Amino acid sequence: MHLKVLAVNSLLRDLEREYSVIRTKIAENEDEELYLDVWKRAQADSPWFQDHRPYAPIFKEELDAAQAAFRDSNSKCWIVMDDGNAAGVLACRKGKDIARLGSGDREPAVLPSYRPASAGIKLLDAALEWSIEQGLPGVFTLLKLPPGIDPRTQWHVELCFQWGMKLTRLAVQLGARIHKTEEYANPQVRFKGVSYVGLDCFCDLILRSFESTRKFEYDPFVHDPFKVRSVPSRIYETEPDGMFVAYIRDEPVGLVVTQAPIPVFKDPMCGLIAVIGVLPEYREKKIGMSLLQKAHNYIIGKGYGYSFVGTSESNVASTALYHGMGYHPVYRILKFVKVIKDVNIPRDLLPHNFNELCPL
Ligand SMILES: CC(C)(COP(=O)(O)OP(=O)(O)OC[C@H]1O[C@@H](n2cnc3c(N)ncnc32)[C@H](O)[C@@H]1OP(=O)(O)O)[C@@H](O)C(=O)NCCC(=O)NCCS
């Protein structure tokens, strides 16, 4: 089997190059059609699309995301070819400090007969090389799995292990219908809107609250000062009413950011608790619980049925907090990172044993 990767993304079409033995040309106006056709066929057996629970991704929306990636000038897309036949596809988006694999969470998308190894590995190699050409240190990916699915049976999880990515485990949890309550777990806590402290102070609270999670988790949205500013700023423009600061007497001690509706899921029933944090010196005083109640109350008050919050399994405190407040897990994300250059991102993401993975 001869495999080659053909770069087809519009921005970087001139970088199209032979990856392996056979050279196959794809006509420009057919590129997108072929790309999306392979994506669809490769995703058809994904356990997600057999799952019809409320938060399972919707095939059409995922396909739209693949198309958006194809047209995005900051992304690059590849089709891996075998003797003129397309075997799989992958998109990769240029980020500020790392490249993000996949338009959704199930890429590389490889046709069943080309799994698990070679075609996917060619795609991952191509993405890694491209990230280096872009001056980035490597690639990062999230793989989401429905609850109950054993990651060891998933070919793309195995692929990432074979390829040698380091792994951290992530769980994403969905809020149960917990009741609105005005009785906060810590009755001393008072809440003020973001405008009371200003966006700068709010972002500073996020950075200080999340400093400790750096030790076990890489998340650019809370560790990168630029993103810490950009994400709340964006939400601030559209939904400042859902951003709260917790006060004990006159001291700001924690924060929470909500978003309803959730932009990605577009679920009319569900609001997101996007960021929650308490300053280290004020922890374990039921301030986190109170912030979670406040955020949930805000979301329910807007007419939504659920609140939704994500966390890492390695984040013991937040996992216990969410369980304790009646949230139950809906799906798991696997988060991979492969770094080849020495840059300022955490190096303590230990490789895990594939056999240690288990379903939720
Ligand atoms: C997660 C976080 C918000 C919790 O805030 P907090 O004010 O310390 O939490 P609370 O005092 O309200 O604790 C509520 C429950 O959470 C759990 N919990 C909190 N801290 C814990 C810890 N260190 N270990 C185990 N469980 C913990 C407990 O079940 C606790 O209930 P209990 O007091 O009845 O035992 C806080 O640790 C934090 O800001 N962490 C850093 C930022 C972060 O990781 N945010 C979450 C991202 S998903």
The ligand as a Tripos MOL2 file, in Angstrom:
@<TRIPOS>MOLECULE
LIG
   48    50     1     0     0
SMALL
NO_CHARGES

@<TRIPOS>ATOM
      1 C1        -12.7100   23.7300   42.0960 C.3       1 LIG1
      2 C2        -12.8030   24.9470   43.0120 C.3       1 LIG1
      3 C3        -13.5810   26.0350   42.2650 C.3       1 LIG1
      4 C4        -13.5520   24.5440   44.2870 C.3       1 LIG1
      5 O1        -13.7560   25.7250   45.0510 O.3       1 LIG1
      6 P1        -13.8500   25.6930   46.6470 P.3       1 LIG1
      7 O2        -14.4390   26.9780   47.0760 O.co2     1 LIG1
      8 O3        -12.5540   25.3380   47.2340 O.co2     1 LIG1
      9 O4        -14.8700   24.4870   46.8770 O.3       1 LIG1
     10 P2        -15.9360   24.3410   48.0430 P.3       1 LIG1
     11 O5        -15.3770   24.7460   49.3500 O.co2     1 LIG1
     12 O6        -17.2050   24.9810   47.6390 O.co2     1 LIG1
     13 O7        -16.0830   22.7490   48.0520 O.3       1 LIG1
     14 C5        -17.2390   22.1050   47.6580 C.3       1 LIG1
     15 C6        -16.9730   20.6300   47.4960 C.3       1 LIG1
     16 O8        -15.9700   20.4030   46.5140 O.3       1 LIG1
     17 C7        -15.1280   19.3240   46.9140 C.3       1 LIG1
     18 N1        -13.7600   19.8150   47.0820 N.ar      1 LIG1
     19 C8        -13.3420   21.0940   47.1020 C.ar      1 LIG1
     20 N2        -12.0010   21.1320   47.2130 N.ar      1 LIG1
     21 C9        -11.5800   19.8540   47.2760 C.ar      1 LIG1
     22 C10       -10.3130   19.2490   47.3670 C.ar      1 LIG1
     23 N3         -9.1900   19.9850   47.4270 N.pl3     1 LIG1
     24 N4        -10.2390   17.9020   47.3700 N.ar      1 LIG1
     25 C11       -11.3570   17.1490   47.2840 C.ar      1 LIG1
     26 N5        -12.6050   17.6740   47.1910 N.ar      1 LIG1
     27 C12       -12.7040   19.0030   47.1750 C.ar      1 LIG1
     28 C13       -15.6860   18.7880   48.1880 C.3       1 LIG1
     29 O9        -16.5970   17.7390   47.8460 O.3       1 LIG1
     30 C14       -16.4230   19.9620   48.7430 C.3       1 LIG1
     31 O10       -17.5160   19.5720   49.5190 O.3       1 LIG1
     32 P3        -17.3240   19.3680   51.1080 P.3       1 LIG1
     33 O11       -16.7470   20.6740   51.6210 O.co2     1 LIG1
     34 O12       -18.7130   19.1300   51.5950 O.co2     1 LIG1
     35 O13       -16.4080   18.2230   51.2770 O.co2     1 LIG1
     36 C15       -11.3930   25.4510   43.4380 C.3       1 LIG1
     37 O14       -10.6420   24.3600   43.9330 O.3       1 LIG1
     38 C16       -10.6100   26.1240   42.3290 C.2       1 LIG1
     39 O15       -10.7820   27.3030   42.0750 O.2       1 LIG1
     40 N6         -9.7010   25.3860   41.6460 N.am      1 LIG1
     41 C17        -8.8610   25.9600   40.6140 C.3       1 LIG1
     42 C18        -9.6460   26.3490   39.3830 C.3       1 LIG1
     43 C19       -10.3510   25.1440   38.8240 C.2       1 LIG1
     44 O16        -9.7590   24.0730   38.6880 O.2       1 LIG1
     45 N7        -11.6280   25.3470   38.4620 N.am      1 LIG1
     46 C20       -12.4660   24.3020   37.9570 C.3       1 LIG1
     47 C21       -12.1970   24.1140   36.5430 C.3       1 LIG1
     48 S1        -13.2390   22.8880   35.8720 S.3       1 LIG1
@<TRIPOS>BOND
     1     1     2 1
     2     2     3 1
     3     2     4 1
     4     2    36 1
     5     4     5 1
     6     5     6 1
     7     6     7 2
     8     6     8 1
     9     6     9 1
    10     9    10 1
    11    10    11 2
    12    10    12 1
    13    10    13 1
    14    13    14 1
    15    14    15 1
    16    15    16 1
    17    15    30 1
    18    16    17 1
    19    17    18 1
    20    17    28 1
    21    18    19 ar
    22    18    27 ar
    23    19    20 ar
    24    20    21 ar
    25    21    22 ar
    26    21    27 ar
    27    22    23 1
    28    22    24 ar
    29    24    25 ar
    30    25    26 ar
    31    26    27 ar
    32    28    29 1
    33    28    30 1
    34    30    31 1
    35    31    32 1
    36    32    33 2
    37    32    34 1
    38    32    35 1
    39    36    37 1
    40    36    38 1
    41    38    39 2
    42    38    40 1
    43    40    41 1
    44    41    42 1
    45    42    43 1
    46    43    44 2
    47    43    45 1
    48    45    46 1
    49    46    47 1
    50    47    48 1
@<TRIPOS>SUBSTRUCTURE
     1 LIG1         1 GROUP 0 **** ****
